[in-house]
């Protein structure tokens, strides 16, 4: 050509990765009891007026249900923890993209999970890694050990996963949660004991190749079934006892003639405190900060109790009574975790039976009570799984049944 080329083609100064081409969008990530996961664009869920019926949520197998929902950006990192102590990490945009009615993709087809293991917890993380230095991550095992690491230890996780916590033979991880030094940690055991201690009672470990320290001293035949991180409320033992007494009286008054008489024996580990008088403002303040702990036995008995009844003690003790066992209530707990009003409860038995019930049908009683029958199990049958279904704002049927839909990238089988 007569005119020389005016465009210069040269080597770029920086490298471009796949993530740089992913637009930043808000997503809703859904995890099911059967081990399926998917992401759906937030704008696929249109806003409806209060009191609406909602829309069909997820098409899933008959024995499956949604157990986890959270919103995240396409660039939000998510940690997946397996029962064998391994951690896996993916950005949200790498999760299978679906529509509100699709089932999702099985974890076994998404992550290199070892045979016999399963994903027991999913944690979305702050997108800004500069915030990770202010957060810790707490682990708990079936044998009663706990360990606390900085979240920044998991800034880099390769495709094959990373050992999050070293486990002894025949041990497995039962709980993982983000926390700060200002939180409390509660461990609950199968024989109905619970211990609550400060998160900073567990030192921050520098490495990941240790088994941690003792969180609870277990009796023969006992094991830890759950770990929960609770907000620490600045209240004296007298204030906590006075609030629990007041709230129980209010609930009984509201129930009126339908209230059942509750006879609760005084336990040896109950805290002896003096009476306290609370102002209306203080009652409202404690009520706003109150958390409720659900406990369910293997025979289907369950109850909710105020977290104020679980006093804080030192790490490594045997704990307090978390649930009155014996008789029809059985001899072992199946689950224990914090719940909120509006949640539903999903229970599965060893015989494959499943029940879903509103959380407000589970009575709020003292921690040493046996509770009420939630699930009538058959002879030789026991509750093996209990899940909290977060309040979705729609109708009950919308979360269980929906129109079928395929998911991008194919559908995996568990």
Buried (B, 14 or more C-beta within 10 A) or exposed (E): EEEEEEEEEEEEEEEEEEEEEBEEBEBBBBBBBBBBBBBBBEEEBEEEEEEEEBBBBBBBEEEBBBBBBBBBBBBBBBBBBBBBBBBBBBBBBBBBBBBBBBBBBBBBBBBEBEEEBBBBBBBBBBBEEEEBEEBBBBBBBBBBBBBBBBBBBBEEBEEEBBEBBBBEEEBBBBBBBBBEBEBBBBBBBBBBBBBBBBBBBBEEBEEBEEBBBBBBBBEEEBBBBBBBBBEBBEBEBBBBBBBBEBBBEEEEEEEEEEEEEEEEEEEEBBEEBEEBEBEEEBBEBBEEBBBBBBBBBBBBBBBBBBBBBBBBBEBBBBBBBBBBBEEEBBBBBBBBBBBEEEBBBBBBBBEEBBBBBBBEEBBBBBBBBBBBBBBEBEEEBBBBBBBBBBBBEBBEEBBBBBEEBEBEBEBBEE
